[in-house]
Amino acid sequence: MNFLITGAAGFLGSALANHLSRQGHQVRGLDDLSTGDKDALSPDVNFTRGDVNDRPKLWTLLQDVDVVYHLAARVSVPESVLYPREYNAVNVGGTVSLMEAMRDVGVRRVVMASSGAVYGGMAEQPIVEKTPPNPRSPYAVSKLAAEHYIRTIGALWGIDTVSLRIFNAYGPGQPIPVSHPPVVPHFIKQTLRNGTLVVHNNGKQTRDYVYVDDVITAMTAATTAPGLDGLVINVGSGEENSIRDLVNAVTKIIPGKAEVIYNPRVSGGVSQMCADLTLAKKKLSYKPSVSLEEGLKLTLGKDKRFSV
C-alpha cells in the first residue's frame, strides 16, 4: 500500500514510517522538522520537508496514496499555554488543510493521532470513549477540535476517518527538550546521571504509559479495519501507574544514586488517567503486550542516548 505520514520525523511518526517501510509498503513522509529528526527515518522512507498547511505540496504528496496517517502537531501542554494561537494554527488549521487536500486529490481514508488529554480530569476510571471530553489546555482543545473537523469534513466529503486517542506514549527516540521534557525519558536520563528526579505534588497522580510498539500496532490495525468511520478509539496500556510507581520502576532497573524530590507547590496535573480499551479490542483486535517495566528496559536498551 501507499501511505503518507504527516509529522513523519517525530517520535511516533518515525516509528510508524520505519515499521511500514520494513513491511514493504511505499511510505512518504512530511515534516517541517521544527521538532522532528530526519535521521530517525529509514532511507526507504521518501521524506519531504514541508508544512502541513502547504496545500500545493500536499496535492503532490497525496497522489496515489491509499491511507494518510496524520501525526503532524505541536504536542507540549505547557508550551500550548504560552502559544495557543500557534497550536491552533498547526493542530487545527493543519488538519483542515490536509482534509481539503485529500478531498481535492481523492484520498478516502485518514487515521489521526489524537490524545487522551482531551478527557481532562475524570473521576471515573478507566475512561471510555463516550465520556464527555473536558480539555484543560490549549493543546487538548486543539486535538479535540481536530477530531471534530476530520469527522465532520469526512462525513461531508466521503472520507473515512478515525481518531486514535493515544495516552502517555514513550519509548526509544522520544525527544527530551530542555524545557518541559516528557517524564519517562527525562527520568531515565536523570537517573543515569545520578541526578535529581523532581516529582510534582505528591506523585500519587496516575497515568497510562503505553510503549511505542503497542501504539504502532494499533495505528497499523486502523489502516484497513472495517467499521471505523467517524470513531474515536482509546490507545493505551490499560494500566494505571502513579508517578511514584514510575520513579520506583526507573530506579529499580537503573541502580544508582538519583535523588527524588517532591515539590508540593507545583500541580501534578489531573489526578488520574487510564484508558478503557474495550473498543480498541473490539474494533482493532488491540491487545497491548509491553508492561511498564518491560518498556523501560526496552527504551534503555534501544535508545543510543542512554548507552553506558
Backbone as numpy.savetxt, mean C-alpha at the origin, in Angstrom:
# Nx Ny Nz CAx CAy CAz Cx Cy Cz
-0.34 -11.56 -20.24 -1.17 -10.36 -20.24 -0.30 -9.11 -20.24
-0.90 -7.99 -20.62 -0.21 -6.70 -20.64 -0.74 -5.83 -19.51
0.19 -5.32 -18.68 -0.19 -4.52 -17.53 0.47 -3.15 -17.56
-0.24 -2.17 -17.02 0.36 -0.88 -16.68 0.24 -0.71 -15.18
1.35 -0.37 -14.54 1.37 -0.11 -13.10 1.77 1.34 -12.89
0.88 2.14 -12.31 1.26 3.49 -11.91 1.89 3.41 -10.51
2.86 4.26 -10.26 3.60 4.14 -9.00 4.48 2.92 -8.99
5.00 2.55 -10.17 5.70 1.27 -10.32 7.05 1.21 -9.61
7.64 2.35 -9.31 8.95 2.35 -8.66 8.84 2.46 -7.14
7.62 2.48 -6.64 7.41 2.54 -5.20 7.57 1.19 -4.54
7.35 1.15 -3.25 7.52 -0.07 -2.46 6.65 -1.21 -2.98
5.34 -1.02 -2.98 4.44 -2.07 -3.47 4.48 -2.18 -4.99
4.59 -1.04 -5.68 4.58 -1.05 -7.14 5.73 -1.85 -7.72
6.92 -1.68 -7.18 8.08 -2.42 -7.70 7.97 -3.90 -7.39
7.47 -4.24 -6.20 7.29 -5.66 -5.86 6.29 -6.31 -6.80
5.21 -5.60 -7.11 4.20 -6.12 -8.02 4.75 -6.24 -9.44
5.43 -5.20 -9.91 5.97 -5.21 -11.27 6.96 -6.35 -11.47
7.85 -6.53 -10.51 8.86 -7.58 -10.62 8.21 -8.97 -10.58
7.19 -9.12 -9.74 6.48 -10.40 -9.66 5.80 -10.73 -10.99
5.07 -9.78 -11.55 4.38 -10.02 -12.81 5.36 -10.28 -13.94
6.47 -9.58 -13.94 7.49 -9.79 -14.97 8.08 -11.19 -14.88
8.33 -11.66 -13.66 8.85 -13.02 -13.48 7.86 -14.07 -13.97
6.57 -13.74 -13.92 5.54 -14.66 -14.38 5.40 -14.67 -15.90
6.17 -13.83 -16.58 6.17 -13.81 -18.04 5.24 -12.80 -18.66
4.64 -11.92 -17.86 3.74 -10.91 -18.39 4.53 -9.70 -18.90
3.88 -8.93 -19.77 4.46 -7.68 -20.25 4.03 -6.56 -19.31
5.01 -5.91 -18.70 4.72 -4.92 -17.66 5.29 -3.56 -18.04
4.41 -2.56 -18.05 4.84 -1.17 -18.21 4.69 -0.48 -16.86
5.66 0.33 -16.52 5.62 1.04 -15.25 5.73 2.53 -15.43
4.92 3.27 -14.69 4.95 4.73 -14.69 5.20 5.22 -13.27
6.13 6.16 -13.11 6.42 6.72 -11.79 7.13 8.05 -11.98
6.81 9.03 -11.13 7.49 10.32 -11.24 8.80 10.36 -10.45
9.09 9.27 -9.73 10.32 9.11 -8.95 10.47 10.16 -7.86
9.35 10.73 -7.42 9.41 11.66 -6.30 9.79 10.95 -5.01
9.38 9.70 -4.90 9.78 8.88 -3.75 10.23 7.49 -4.18
9.93 7.08 -5.40 10.25 5.74 -5.86 11.70 5.59 -6.28
12.09 4.35 -6.52 13.47 4.00 -6.89 13.45 3.14 -8.14
13.88 3.71 -9.25 13.89 2.97 -10.52 14.74 1.72 -10.43
15.81 1.76 -9.64 16.72 0.62 -9.53 16.07 -0.58 -8.85
14.92 -0.38 -8.22 14.22 -1.49 -7.58 13.50 -2.36 -8.60
13.40 -1.88 -9.84 12.67 -2.60 -10.88 13.57 -3.53 -11.69
13.01 -4.66 -12.07 13.70 -5.58 -12.96 13.92 -4.93 -14.33
15.03 -5.26 -15.00 15.26 -4.73 -16.35 14.16 -5.12 -17.34
13.39 -6.15 -17.02 12.33 -6.60 -17.91 11.09 -5.71 -17.84
11.02 -4.83 -16.84 9.89 -3.91 -16.72 10.16 -2.69 -17.60
9.22 -2.38 -18.47 9.35 -1.24 -19.38 8.95 0.03 -18.62
9.95 0.74 -18.12 9.70 1.87 -17.23 9.68 3.20 -17.96
8.74 4.06 -17.56 8.65 5.42 -18.06 8.54 6.37 -16.87
9.39 7.38 -16.88 9.27 8.41 -15.83 8.22 9.43 -16.27
7.26 9.69 -15.40 6.23 10.64 -15.76 5.19 10.80 -14.67
4.30 11.75 -14.91 3.26 12.14 -13.96 1.95 11.45 -14.32
1.25 10.94 -13.31 -0.02 10.25 -13.56 -1.09 11.22 -14.04
-0.85 12.51 -13.94 -1.79 13.50 -14.48 -1.50 13.87 -15.93
-0.47 13.26 -16.51 -0.09 13.53 -17.91 -0.89 12.62 -18.83
-2.05 13.09 -19.28 -2.94 12.23 -20.07 -2.34 11.80 -21.40
-1.67 12.66 -22.16 -1.05 12.18 -23.41 -0.07 11.03 -23.17
0.70 11.12 -22.10 1.63 10.02 -21.80 0.85 8.76 -21.42
-0.24 8.94 -20.68 -1.08 7.79 -20.33 -1.69 7.15 -21.57
-2.13 7.95 -22.52 -2.70 7.40 -23.76 -1.70 6.46 -24.43
-0.44 6.85 -24.46 0.60 6.02 -25.09 0.82 4.74 -24.29
0.95 4.87 -22.98 1.27 3.71 -22.16 0.11 2.72 -22.06
-1.12 3.17 -22.27 -2.29 2.31 -22.13 -2.60 1.49 -23.37
-1.91 1.73 -24.46 -2.18 0.99 -25.69 -1.97 -0.51 -25.48
-3.00 -1.30 -25.80 -2.96 -2.77 -25.73 -2.84 -3.32 -24.31
-3.12 -2.49 -23.31 -3.06 -2.94 -21.91 -4.36 -3.65 -21.53
-4.22 -4.77 -20.81 -5.39 -5.52 -20.37 -5.92 -5.04 -19.02
-5.01 -4.79 -18.07 -5.39 -4.39 -16.72 -4.42 -3.32 -16.22
-4.97 -2.34 -15.52 -4.16 -1.30 -14.88 -4.15 -1.53 -13.38
-2.97 -1.43 -12.79 -2.83 -1.37 -11.33 -2.49 0.06 -10.97
-3.36 0.68 -10.20 -3.16 2.09 -9.86 -2.62 2.22 -8.44
-1.31 2.46 -8.35 -0.65 2.60 -7.05 -0.01 3.97 -6.87
-0.02 4.81 -7.90 0.61 6.13 -7.79 -0.13 6.96 -6.75
0.60 7.42 -5.74 -0.04 8.19 -4.67 1.02 8.75 -3.74
0.66 9.81 -3.05 1.42 10.27 -1.90 0.86 9.50 -0.70
1.74 9.03 0.20 1.28 8.05 1.18 1.58 8.38 2.65
2.14 9.54 2.93 2.48 9.87 4.31 1.35 10.62 4.99
0.81 10.04 6.06 -0.27 10.70 6.79 0.19 12.04 7.37
1.32 12.09 8.11 1.74 13.39 8.65 2.00 14.43 7.56
2.60 14.03 6.45 2.87 14.96 5.36 1.58 15.49 4.76
0.56 14.64 4.71 -0.71 15.07 4.13 -1.37 16.16 4.97
-1.10 16.17 6.26 -1.64 17.22 7.13 -1.03 18.56 6.77
0.23 18.54 6.36 0.93 19.77 5.98 0.59 20.21 4.56
0.39 19.24 3.67 0.21 19.56 2.25 -1.04 18.88 1.68
-2.21 19.20 2.19 -3.43 18.52 1.72 -3.74 18.79 0.25
-3.40 19.97 -0.25 -3.69 20.27 -1.65 -2.89 19.37 -2.59
-1.62 19.14 -2.26 -0.80 18.25 -3.07 -1.35 16.83 -3.05
-1.78 16.39 -1.88 -2.33 15.03 -1.77 -3.62 14.90 -2.58
-4.43 15.92 -2.59 -5.64 15.89 -3.40 -5.29 15.86 -4.89
-4.30 16.67 -5.29 -3.93 16.75 -6.71 -3.42 15.41 -7.23
-2.61 14.73 -6.44 -2.02 13.47 -6.89 -2.98 12.30 -6.68
-3.47 12.14 -5.46 -4.24 10.95 -5.12 -5.65 10.96 -5.72
-6.23 12.14 -5.81 -7.58 12.24 -6.39 -7.50 12.65 -7.85
-6.80 13.76 -8.12 -6.69 14.23 -9.50 -6.02 13.22 -10.41
-4.98 12.55 -9.91 -4.29 11.54 -10.71 -5.18 10.35 -11.03
-6.03 10.00 -10.08 -6.96 8.89 -10.29 -7.97 9.23 -11.38
-8.50 10.44 -11.35 -9.46 10.87 -12.36 -8.79 10.94 -13.73
-7.57 11.47 -13.79 -6.84 11.54 -15.06 -6.64 10.15 -15.65
-6.27 9.20 -14.79 -6.07 7.83 -15.25 -7.36 7.24 -15.79
-8.47 7.43 -15.10 -9.75 6.89 -15.54 -10.18 7.51 -16.88
-9.95 8.80 -17.05 -10.27 9.44 -18.32 -9.45 8.84 -19.45
-8.16 8.64 -19.19 -7.29 8.06 -20.22 -7.70 6.63 -20.54
-8.08 5.85 -19.53 -8.54 4.48 -19.77 -9.80 4.48 -20.62
-10.71 5.39 -20.33 -11.92 5.51 -21.15 -11.56 5.82 -22.60
-10.64 6.76 -22.78 -10.27 7.18 -24.13 -9.64 6.06 -24.94
-8.81 5.23 -24.27 -8.08 4.17 -24.97 -8.90 2.88 -25.05
-9.80 2.69 -24.08 -10.63 1.49 -24.09 -10.17 0.38 -23.18
-9.39 0.70 -22.15 -8.97 -0.30 -21.17 -10.10 -0.48 -20.17
-10.43 -1.73 -19.83 -11.68 -2.00 -19.12 -11.54 -2.60 -17.73
-10.34 -2.57 -17.14 -10.22 -3.09 -15.77 -9.10 -2.36 -15.03
-9.39 -1.93 -13.80 -8.39 -1.28 -12.96 -8.50 -1.81 -11.54
-7.34 -2.07 -10.96 -7.23 -2.47 -9.55 -6.52 -1.33 -8.83
-7.19 -0.72 -7.86 -6.60 0.41 -7.16 -6.13 0.03 -5.76
-4.94 0.50 -5.41 -4.44 0.32 -4.04 -4.98 1.44 -3.18
-5.96 1.12 -2.35 -6.48 2.06 -1.37 -5.83 1.75 -0.03
-6.44 2.17 1.05 -5.80 2.04 2.36 -6.81 1.77 3.46
-6.40 0.98 4.44 -7.21 0.77 5.63 -7.38 2.05 6.44
-6.57 3.08 6.13 -6.68 4.35 6.85 -8.02 5.03 6.63
-8.75 4.65 5.59 -10.05 5.29 5.33 -11.03 5.03 6.47
-10.82 3.96 7.23 -11.76 3.62 8.30 -11.62 4.54 9.51
-10.42 5.05 9.76 -10.21 5.83 10.98 -10.31 4.93 12.20
-10.68 5.51 13.33 -10.80 4.72 14.55 -12.16 4.05 14.66
-12.14 2.75 14.86 -13.38 1.98 14.98 -13.36 1.15 16.26
-14.45 1.19 17.00 -14.52 0.43 18.25 -14.64 -1.06 17.98
-15.34 -1.41 16.90 -15.57 -2.82 16.60 -14.49 -3.35 15.68
-13.82 -4.40 16.13 -12.74 -5.02 15.38 -13.01 -6.51 15.23
-12.57 -7.18 14.18 -11.94 -6.61 13.00 -12.93 -5.79 12.16
-12.39 -4.96 11.29 -13.21 -4.02 10.52 -13.68 -4.68 9.22
-14.98 -4.65 8.99 -15.54 -5.18 7.75 -15.75 -4.04 6.76
-15.83 -4.39 5.48 -15.90 -3.37 4.43 -17.16 -2.52 4.50
-18.24 -3.05 5.06 -19.48 -2.28 5.12 -19.45 -1.22 6.23
-18.41 -1.22 7.06 -18.27 -0.22 8.11 -18.15 1.17 7.48
-18.97 2.13 7.90 -18.86 3.48 7.33 -17.48 4.08 7.59
-16.78 4.53 6.55 -15.44 5.11 6.74 -15.49 6.36 7.60
-14.40 6.59 8.31 -14.27 7.79 9.14 -12.83 8.31 9.01
-12.46 8.78 7.82 -11.06 9.19 7.60 -10.65 10.33 8.51
-9.41 10.25 9.02 -8.95 11.23 10.01 -7.71 11.99 9.57
-7.41 11.94 8.29 -6.28 12.71 7.75 -6.57 13.03 6.29
-5.94 14.06 5.74 -6.11 14.35 4.31 -5.72 13.16 3.43
-4.70 12.40 3.85 -4.34 11.21 3.09 -5.51 10.24 3.01
-6.11 9.94 4.15 -7.24 9.00 4.18 -8.42 9.53 3.38
-8.69 10.83 3.49 -9.78 11.43 2.70 -9.50 11.28 1.21
-8.25 11.51 0.81 -7.91 11.42 -0.62 -8.09 9.99 -1.14
-7.76 9.01 -0.33 -7.93 7.62 -0.75 -9.41 7.25 -0.87
-10.19 7.72 0.08 -11.63 7.44 0.03 -12.26 8.12 -1.18
-11.86 9.36 -1.44 -12.38 10.07 -2.61 -11.99 9.36 -3.90
-10.76 8.85 -3.96 -10.32 8.12 -5.16 -11.15 6.86 -5.36
-11.48 6.17 -4.27 -12.35 4.99 -4.37 -13.69 5.37 -5.00
-14.29 6.44 -4.51 -15.59 6.87 -5.04 -15.48 7.25 -6.51
-14.41 7.92 -6.87 -14.25 8.32 -8.27 -14.13 7.13 -9.20
-13.27 6.15 -8.86 -13.10 5.05 -9.81 -14.38 4.21 -9.89
-15.07 4.04 -8.76 -16.31 3.25 -8.79 -17.39 3.97 -9.61
-17.55 5.28 -9.38 -18.58 6.04 -10.08 -18.27 6.17 -11.57
-17.04 6.56 -11.87 -16.64 6.71 -13.27 -16.64 5.37 -13.97
-16.18 4.33 -13.28 -16.18 3.01 -13.89 -17.57 2.55 -14.27
-18.54 2.81 -13.39 -19.93 2.43 -13.68 -20.48 3.21 -14.87
-20.11 4.48 -14.97 -20.60 5.31 -16.07 -19.98 4.95 -17.41
-18.74 4.51 -17.38 -18.00 4.29 -18.63 -17.71 2.82 -18.93
-18.26 1.91 -18.15 -18.09 0.50 -18.44 -16.71 -0.04 -18.14
-16.08 0.46 -17.09 -14.76 -0.01 -16.67 -14.91 -0.78 -15.37
-14.44 -2.02 -15.34 -14.46 -2.81 -14.11 -13.46 -2.24 -13.12
-13.90 -2.02 -11.88 -13.03 -1.44 -10.87 -13.10 -2.24 -9.57
-11.97 -2.30 -8.88 -11.95 -2.85 -7.54 -10.88 -2.08 -6.75
-11.22 -1.73 -5.52 -10.28 -1.03 -4.64 -9.88 -1.96 -3.50
-8.59 -2.15 -3.32 -8.08 -2.99 -2.25 -7.61 -2.09 -1.10
-8.28 -2.20 0.03 -7.91 -1.41 1.21 -6.79 -2.13 1.95
-5.57 -1.72 1.64 -4.39 -2.38 2.18 -4.07 -1.79 3.55
-3.85 -2.65 4.52 -3.55 -2.19 5.87 -2.04 -1.89 5.98
-1.39 -2.19 7.06 0.00 -1.74 7.26 0.99 -2.69 6.59
1.23 -2.44 5.31 2.15 -3.28 4.54 3.60 -2.97 4.93
4.42 -4.01 4.90 5.85 -3.84 5.20 6.62 -4.93 4.46
7.94 -4.78 4.41 8.77 -5.78 3.76 10.03 -5.17 3.20
10.86 -5.99 2.52 12.12 -5.49 1.97 11.89 -4.34 0.98
12.74 -3.34 1.08 12.68 -2.23 0.14 11.77 -1.10 0.53
11.08 -1.21 1.66 10.19 -0.12 2.07 11.03 1.11 2.41
10.71 2.26 1.83 11.51 3.46 2.08 11.54 3.84 3.56
12.67 4.45 3.96 12.82 4.93 5.33 13.20 6.41 5.26
12.24 7.28 4.99 12.57 8.71 4.93 12.99 9.23 6.30
13.74 10.33 6.29 14.20 10.91 7.55 13.02 11.38 8.39
12.03 11.96 7.73 10.86 12.47 8.43 9.70 11.48 8.34
9.14 11.10 9.46 7.98 10.21 9.56 8.18 8.87 8.82
9.21 8.12 9.18 9.43 6.83 8.51 8.41 5.79 8.94
8.10 4.80 8.08 7.23 3.69 8.48 7.84 2.95 9.67
6.99 2.51 10.56 7.48 2.03 11.85 8.30 0.74 11.73
7.93 -0.19 10.85 8.63 -1.47 10.82 10.09 -1.32 10.38
10.37 -0.76 9.19 11.79 -0.64 8.82 12.56 0.31 9.73
11.88 1.31 10.27 12.55 2.25 11.19 12.99 1.53 12.46
12.12 0.71 13.02 12.48 -0.03 14.24 13.61 -1.02 13.96
13.57 -1.68 12.80 14.65 -2.60 12.45 15.98 -1.85 12.34
15.96 -0.74 11.65 17.17 0.06 11.46 17.73 0.54 12.80
16.86 1.04 13.65 17.32 1.54 14.95 17.84 0.43 15.85
17.22 -0.73 15.80 17.66 -1.85 16.63 19.03 -2.35 16.18
19.24 -2.41 14.87 20.55 -2.83 14.36 21.65 -1.87 14.79
21.29 -0.60 14.96 22.26 0.42 15.37 22.40 0.52 16.88
21.67 -0.32 17.63 21.58 -0.16 19.08 21.11 1.24 19.44
20.16 1.72 18.65 19.64 3.06 18.82 18.43 3.09 19.73
17.58 4.08 19.49 16.42 4.30 20.35 15.13 4.04 19.57
14.23 3.29 20.17 12.91 3.05 19.61 11.92 3.92 20.38
11.43 4.97 19.73 10.49 5.87 20.38 9.07 5.42 20.07
8.34 5.08 21.12 6.97 4.60 20.99 6.02 5.70 21.42
5.12 6.08 20.51 4.15 7.12 20.84 3.09 6.60 21.80
2.75 7.43 22.76 1.75 7.09 23.76 2.22 5.86 24.55
1.29 4.94 24.87 1.67 3.79 25.70 2.03 2.54 24.91
1.93 2.62 23.57 2.31 1.48 22.75 1.28 0.37 22.69
0.12 0.59 23.29 -0.92 -0.44 23.27 -1.80 -0.36 22.03
-1.64 0.70 21.23 -2.42 0.81 20.00 -2.04 -0.33 19.04
-3.03 -0.88 18.37 -2.79 -2.05 17.53 -2.90 -1.71 16.04
-2.19 -2.50 15.25 -2.22 -2.37 13.80 -2.23 -3.77 13.17
-2.62 -3.80 11.91 -2.62 -5.04 11.13 -1.45 -4.97 10.16
-0.34 -5.61 10.53 0.87 -5.60 9.70 0.80 -6.75 8.70
0.89 -6.42 7.42 0.77 -7.44 6.38 2.02 -7.42 5.51
2.63 -8.59 5.35 3.88 -8.70 4.60 3.62 -8.48 3.11
4.60 -7.88 2.45 4.45 -7.45 1.06 4.04 -8.60 0.14
4.58 -9.79 0.32 4.24 -10.91 -0.57 2.76 -11.27 -0.49
2.18 -11.15 0.70 0.75 -11.41 0.84 -0.07 -10.35 0.11
0.37 -9.10 0.17 -0.31 -8.04 -0.57 -0.28 -8.31 -2.06
0.88 -8.72 -2.56 1.02 -8.99 -4.00 0.13 -10.17 -4.40
0.01 -11.15 -3.53 -0.89 -12.28 -3.82 -2.32 -11.80 -4.02
-2.78 -10.91 -3.15 -4.14 -10.37 -3.27 -4.30 -9.53 -4.54
-3.31 -8.73 -4.84 -3.40 -7.85 -6.00 -3.43 -8.65 -7.31
-2.61 -9.67 -7.40 -2.60 -10.47 -8.63 -3.89 -11.29 -8.76
-4.45 -11.71 -7.63 -5.72 -12.43 -7.68 -6.83 -11.55 -8.23
-6.74 -10.25 -7.96 -7.76 -9.31 -8.42 -7.69 -9.04 -9.92
-6.65 -9.53 -10.57 -6.49 -9.31 -12.01 -7.63 -9.91 -12.81
-7.98 -11.13 -12.50 -8.95 -11.86 -13.31 -10.12 -12.42 -12.52
-10.14 -12.26 -11.21 -11.22 -12.83 -10.40 -12.56 -12.24 -10.84
-13.60 -13.07 -10.95 -14.91 -12.56 -11.38 -15.67 -11.90 -10.23
-16.64 -11.08 -10.58 -17.56 -10.53 -9.60 -16.97 -9.49 -8.67
-15.95 -8.75 -9.13 -15.32 -7.75 -8.27 -15.76 -6.33 -8.57
-16.45 -6.12 -9.67 -16.72 -4.76 -10.13 -17.42 -3.91 -9.07
-16.78 -2.78 -8.75 -17.36 -1.84 -7.80 -17.08 -2.14 -6.34
-16.37 -3.22 -6.05 -16.15 -3.61 -4.66 -14.94 -2.91 -4.05
-14.97 -2.80 -2.73 -13.78 -2.51 -1.94 -13.52 -3.74 -1.08
-12.25 -4.14 -0.99 -11.88 -5.38 -0.31 -10.69 -5.13 0.60
-10.80 -5.56 1.84 -9.69 -5.44 2.78 -8.56 -6.40 2.44
-7.32 -5.91 2.59 -6.15 -6.77 2.44 -5.24 -6.52 3.65
-5.12 -7.53 4.48 -4.28 -7.43 5.67 -3.82 -8.80 6.08
-3.35 -8.91 7.31 -2.97 -10.21 7.84 -4.11 -10.84 8.62
-5.08 -10.00 9.04 -6.15 -10.48 9.89 -5.71 -10.65 11.33
-4.49 -10.20 11.65 -3.97 -10.31 13.00 -3.74 -8.91 13.58
-4.04 -8.76 14.85 -3.92 -7.48 15.53 -2.70 -7.52 16.45
-1.73 -6.65 16.18 -0.52 -6.58 17.00 -0.31 -5.15 17.49
0.01 -5.01 18.76 0.26 -3.69 19.31 1.67 -3.23 18.94
1.93 -1.95 19.13 3.28 -1.43 18.91 4.25 -2.10 19.88
3.78 -2.37 21.10 4.62 -3.11 22.05 4.97 -4.49 21.50
3.99 -5.17 20.89 4.25 -6.48 20.27 5.32 -6.36 19.20
5.22 -5.29 18.40 6.20 -5.08 17.33 7.59 -4.87 17.90
7.69 -4.04 18.93 8.98 -3.81 19.58 9.57 -5.12 20.08
8.75 -5.92 20.75 9.22 -7.19 21.29 9.67 -8.14 20.18
8.92 -8.16 19.07 9.27 -9.05 17.96 10.59 -8.63 17.31
10.76 -7.33 17.11 11.99 -6.84 16.48 13.20 -7.09 17.36
13.09 -6.77 18.65 14.22 -6.95 19.55 14.50 -8.43 19.84
13.54 -9.28 19.60 13.76 -10.72 19.76 14.63 -11.27 18.64
14.36 -10.84 17.41 15.12 -11.39 16.28 16.42 -10.64 16.03
16.55 -9.46 16.65 17.80 -8.69 16.52 18.31 -8.41 17.93
19.05 -9.34 18.51 19.57 -9.10 19.85 20.50 -7.89 19.85
20.38 -7.08 20.86 21.21 -5.89 20.95 20.87 -5.07 22.17
21.20 -3.79 22.09 21.01 -2.91 23.24 20.14 -1.71 22.88
19.19 -1.93 22.02 18.29 -0.83 21.66 17.50 -0.38 22.88
17.34 0.92 23.02 16.60 1.48 24.14 15.19 1.83 23.69
14.20 1.43 24.46 12.80 1.71 24.15 12.32 2.85 25.05
11.82 3.91 24.42 11.33 5.07 25.15 9.86 5.30 24.78
9.03 5.46 25.80 7.62 5.74 25.58 7.37 7.23 25.78
6.69 7.84 24.80 6.39 9.26 24.85 4.89 9.45 25.00
4.40 9.59 26.21 2.94 9.66 26.43 2.32 10.95 25.91
3.13 11.94 25.60 2.59 13.23 25.15 2.28 13.26 23.66
2.70 12.24 22.94 2.45 12.18 21.50 1.39 11.13 21.22
0.39 11.49 20.43 -0.69 10.55 20.10 -0.17 9.36 19.32
-0.69 8.21 19.66 -0.34 7.00 18.91 -1.30 6.72 17.77
-2.17 7.67 17.46 -3.14 7.48 16.39 -4.33 6.67 16.87
-5.05 6.04 15.95 -6.23 5.27 16.33 -5.82 4.14 17.26
-6.72 3.74 18.15 -6.37 2.77 19.18 -6.31 1.34 18.66
-7.11 1.02 17.63 -7.13 -0.34 17.09 -7.29 -0.32 15.58
-6.71 -1.34 14.94 -6.86 -1.47 13.49 -6.57 -2.91 13.10
-7.59 -3.61 12.63 -7.42 -4.99 12.18 -8.42 -5.28 11.08
-7.98 -5.92 10.01 -8.82 -6.17 8.85 -9.61 -7.46 8.99
-10.90 -7.39 8.69 -11.69 -8.59 8.50 -11.46 -9.07 7.07
-11.08 -10.32 6.90 -10.68 -10.83 5.59 -11.72 -11.74 4.95
-12.93 -11.75 5.49 -13.96 -12.65 4.96 -14.21 -12.43 3.48
-14.36 -11.16 3.08 -14.64 -10.87 1.67 -13.44 -11.20 0.79
-12.23 -10.93 1.27 -11.03 -11.24 0.49 -10.90 -12.75 0.28
-11.24 -13.51 1.29 -11.18 -14.97 1.15 -12.22 -15.45 0.14
-13.40 -14.85 0.19 -14.48 -15.27 -0.69 -14.22 -14.88 -2.15
-13.80 -13.64 -2.36 -13.67 -13.12 -3.73 -12.30 -13.36 -4.37
-11.26 -13.40 -3.54 -9.90 -13.52 -4.07 -9.22 -14.83 -3.67
-9.92 -15.67 -2.92 -9.31 -16.88 -2.33 -8.04 -16.51 -1.58
-8.10 -15.38 -0.90 -6.93 -14.82 -0.24 -6.74 -15.40 1.15
-5.54 -15.87 1.41 -5.20 -16.38 2.73 -3.77 -15.96 3.03
-3.57 -14.96 3.90 -2.21 -14.52 4.21 -1.41 -15.65 4.82
-0.13 -15.72 4.44 0.68 -16.87 4.84 1.89 -16.51 5.69
2.14 -15.22 5.89 3.36 -14.80 6.58 3.00 -14.11 7.90
3.45 -14.69 9.01 3.21 -14.08 10.32 4.11 -12.87 10.50
3.86 -12.07 11.52 4.68 -10.90 11.78 6.13 -11.28 12.02
6.36 -12.27 12.87 7.74 -12.66 13.16 8.44 -13.19 11.91
7.73 -14.00 11.12 8.32 -14.51 9.87 8.62 -13.37 8.90
7.68 -12.41 8.81 7.87 -11.29 7.90 9.04 -10.41 8.29
9.22 -10.21 9.59 10.37 -9.43 10.06 11.68 -10.13 9.71
11.72 -11.44 9.88 12.93 -12.20 9.54 13.20 -12.13 8.04
12.15 -12.23 7.23 12.32 -12.13 5.77 12.81 -10.74 5.37
12.24 -9.73 5.99 12.66 -8.36 5.70 14.13 -8.16 6.06
14.51 -8.63 7.21 15.89 -8.50 7.67 16.85 -9.25 6.74
16.43 -10.42 6.27 17.30 -11.24 5.43 17.40 -10.79 3.98
16.31 -10.20 3.45 16.28 -9.85 2.03 16.65 -8.40 1.73
16.53 -7.52 2.72 16.78 -6.10 2.49 18.27 -5.82 2.69
18.97 -5.45 1.61 20.41 -5.25 1.66 20.82 -4.12 2.61
19.91 -3.20 2.88 20.23 -2.10 3.80 20.45 -2.60 5.22
19.91 -3.79 5.50 19.99 -4.32 6.86 21.06 -5.40 7.00
21.85 -5.62 5.98 22.88 -6.66 6.04 23.96 -6.24 7.04
24.42 -7.21 7.80 25.42 -6.92 8.83 26.65 -7.81 8.62
